[in-house]
Amino acid sequence: MKDLTDEEYDALDEYYTKNPPDVDPRKNKFLTEDAPNLVVVDDFSIRWLMVKAIETEKSTAEIINEMIQKEIAASN
């Protein structure tokens, strides 16, 4: 995936600010017994993770792990 320009980042931000994704949690199973490592996310989340991965030069798994660690730390 190519790096996005500042204008492309801004356009994505503006688009998703004005058109938030319609997420139905009943349709998404994040962890299941059949696929314990499978995480299903909406298109917006995928794009956000990809942008963050490009910006930080980290994998999407690393970004998710950091988010979880921050959430756990904040709850203590």
C-alpha positions as CSV (number, residue, x, y, z in Angstrom):
1,M,0.0,0.0,0.0
2,K,1.4,3.4,-1.0
3,D,1.9,6.2,1.5
4,L,-0.9,8.7,1.6
5,T,-0.4,12.3,1.1
6,D,-1.6,14.9,3.7
7,E,-4.5,15.7,1.3
8,E,-5.5,12.1,1.1
9,Y,-5.3,11.7,4.9
10,D,-7.5,14.8,5.3
11,A,-10.0,13.6,2.7
12,L,-10.3,10.2,4.5
13,D,-10.7,12.0,7.9
14,E,-13.4,14.4,6.5
15,Y,-15.2,11.5,4.7
16,Y,-15.4,9.3,7.8
17,T,-16.3,12.3,10.1
18,K,-19.3,13.1,7.9
19,N,-20.1,9.4,7.1
20,P,-19.4,7.3,10.2
21,P,-19.6,3.6,9.5
22,D,-22.7,1.7,10.4
23,V,-21.5,-1.0,12.8
24,D,-23.8,-3.7,14.1
25,P,-22.0,-5.5,16.9
26,R,-24.5,-8.4,16.6
27,K,-23.1,-9.2,13.2
28,N,-19.4,-9.1,14.2
29,K,-17.9,-11.8,16.4
30,F,-14.5,-10.6,17.6
31,L,-13.3,-13.8,19.2
32,T,-15.0,-17.1,18.7
33,E,-14.2,-20.6,19.8
34,D,-13.8,-21.6,16.1
35,A,-11.3,-18.9,15.3
36,P,-9.8,-17.6,18.6
37,N,-7.3,-15.3,16.7
38,L,-9.8,-13.9,14.2
39,V,-10.8,-10.3,14.7
40,V,-13.5,-8.9,12.5
41,V,-13.7,-5.1,12.1
42,D,-15.5,-2.7,9.9
43,D,-13.9,-1.0,6.8
44,F,-13.3,2.3,8.7
45,S,-11.3,0.5,11.4
46,I,-9.3,-1.4,8.8
47,R,-8.4,1.9,7.0
48,W,-7.6,3.6,10.3
49,L,-5.3,0.7,11.3
50,M,-3.6,0.8,8.0
51,V,-3.0,4.5,8.2
52,K,-1.5,4.1,11.7
53,A,0.6,1.2,10.5
54,I,2.1,3.4,7.7
55,E,2.6,6.4,10.0
56,T,4.3,4.4,12.8
57,E,5.9,1.7,10.7
58,K,4.4,-0.9,13.0
59,S,2.2,-3.9,12.3
60,T,-1.5,-3.7,12.8
61,A,-1.2,-6.3,15.6
62,E,1.3,-4.1,17.4
63,I,-1.0,-1.1,17.2
64,I,-3.9,-3.2,18.5
65,N,-1.8,-4.5,21.3
66,E,-0.7,-1.0,22.3
67,M,-4.3,0.2,22.3
68,I,-5.3,-2.7,24.6
69,Q,-2.4,-2.1,26.9
70,K,-3.3,1.6,27.2
71,E,-6.9,0.7,27.9
72,I,-5.8,-1.7,30.7
73,A,-3.4,0.8,32.2
74,A,-6.1,3.5,32.1
75,S,-8.6,1.3,34.0
76,N,-6.2,0.6,36.9
